[in-house]
Amino acid sequence: MNLEIKDSLIPGTRLSKADMGNVTGLDFLSKVFYISDGVMLSQIREVSGIDGSTLQNWTKRGWVENARLKKYNIDQVAHILIINMLRSCIQLDKIAFLLHYINGRVDDRSDDIIRDSVLYDYICRILEKLMEQDICSTASIRSVIRAEIADYTEAMPGARDRLANALEIIIVAYYAAVIKRRSDEMLNNLIGEQ
């Protein structure tokens, strides 16, 4: 299927790729964390558009790890951005299940198969490749995922398959979110004409 849809935003944010030097993934996160080893809630709100009460609710439900000394580290921010990029098309409890499927409990690194920042980077790299190709079929998604995670070292047996399955769901849901955002814009324009 040829969607001919390009997303101008950095996944999970309200920031334009062009305004950030056309970087996404770890390159984007590195820019955010260039000066500091942590970011405050106000900075996350500015980047993502998530309000403080929403983030507190996600933390209270165990979907996001508590900030340390009121600062979020690079993996916590990546985790938040992943939730944010999917929440318009997947129920929050199902996003939490998906992220738990990948990395277990948010407050326990021993059950992780991948760092959240690396997962976010894979997502962004896969999306960039698919948008460059301007093709979005099940076969092309799976092919790009396999190519992009070729450098992944399994933390435990079966982790590569688990990661690939989760990435396929994330990528399809992200495309659905982009399409939904575009249809909302079109509908709002139509309403504005009346």
N, C-alpha and C positions, 0 to 999 in steps of 0.2 A: 504494500500500500504506500503510495507516495503522498505524504501529508502536506508537503510544502509549507511546513510550519517551522519557523526559527524562533527561538526564545532569546530575547535580548537581555533577560535578567540572569544574574548569577543564581543557580538553583538554591531555593530556600530563603532567598533574600529579596529585597525590593530594590536592589542596586543594579544599575545597568552595567553589563560587561564592558561596554565602551568607556564608561566613566572610570572603570577600575583597570584600564589598560588591557582589556580583553583576556583577563585571567579568571580562572575558576579553580575549584578543587583546592589542593594544598598550596598552590601559588597564591590564591586569594586568601586563604587562612594565614599564610605566612605574612602577607601584607597587614592583616588585622593584628597579628601578634608581633609585628616587627619591633616595636618599642617595649612591649610589656609581655610578661609571661601569663597574664590573665586579663580578662575584660569584665567590666561591670555590667550589671543588668541594663543600665541606660544605653550602653553601647550595643548590646544585643537587640534592644528595642529599636534603636536607630537603623541597624543593619537589616533586621528581619521584619519589623513591623509588629512583632509580638508584644502585647502589653504585659506589664508586670504581673497582674493577677492571673493571666493565662499560664505564664511560666511557673508561678507559685503553685497553681493547680496541678500542672504536669509533675512538678517535684513532689507534691503531697501524695499523688497517686503512684509514685515510684517509677514514672516514665523518664524522668530526668534526674540525674545525680545532683545533690545539694552543692552549691557553690562553696568554695573554701575561702574564708576570709573575704566574703562578698565578691569573689572573682571566679570566673569560669575559665577553665583551661581549654586548650585547642580541641581536645576530644569531646568535651562537654558542648562546646559551641557547634562542632560538626554534628553531634547527635541532635541538638536543637534544630539545626538547619534541615536535617533529614526529615524530622517530624514535620516541620513547617512546610516543606516542599510537597508533602504527601497529604496533608490534612484536608485539603479541599475535595479530595476524591476517595479517601479511605477513612473509615471511622477511627478515631484515636485509639480505642482499645485494640483494634486490629493492627494499627501501626506499632503499638507497644508489643503485641505478640510477635510481629515480624522482626523487630529489633531484638527481642528476647531470643527468637529462633537463631539469630546470627550470633549474639554475644551474651546471652544469659542475663543475669542481673546487672542493672546499671551501676551498682556500687561494688561489684566484684570483678576484678580484671582477670582472675584465674580461669574463668570460664569463657573468656573472649576468644574468638577465632581471628579477629582483626581489630585493629584500633579504629575508632569511629572516624578519625581524621583521614585515615587511609581508605576506609569505606566511602566516605564522602568524595575523596579524590577519584576513586574508581567510578562512582556514579557520574561525576562531572566529565571525566574522560570518555566514558561510554556515550553520554549524551552528545558531546561535541562531535565524536566520530559519526554517530547516526545522523546528526543534523548536517554535517558536511556531505554525507552520502545522499541526504534528502530521501532516504528510504526507511520505512519502518514496518518491516514484516517480522513475523516470529523468527524466521530463519536468520534474517540480518541482525536482529537483536541478539540472538544466541551466539552468532558468529563473532560479533563485536565483543560481547562479554567474554567469550573464550580467549580472544586475542588480548584483551586488556588485562585479564587476570592471569595471564601466562607466567608472570613474575611472582605470583602469590605462592608463599610457602605454607603448606598446611600446618596448622597448630595441633591438629589431631586428625586421625583418619576420617575421611568423608567431609572434611571442612570445605574443600574446594567445591564439591557439589552443592553443599548447603549455601555457600556464598553465591554461586552461580544462580541457584533457584531464587534466592532472595533478591539478587540484583535484577533478574528478569521481571519480577513483580514490581520492584521499585521503578524501573524504567518505563514499564507499561503504564503504571499509575501516574508517573510524572507527565508522560505524553497526554494522558487524560486530563490532568490538571491544566496543562498549557492550552489544550483545546477548550476546556471549560472557561478558562480566563478569556480566551478569544471570543467565545460565544457570548459571554457576559458583556464584553465591550461592545460587540455588535448590537446586542439587545438594548443596552443603555443608549447607544447612538440612535437607535430606532425610536426609543421612548422620548429622547431629547428632541426629535424632529416633530413630535406630535403637539 
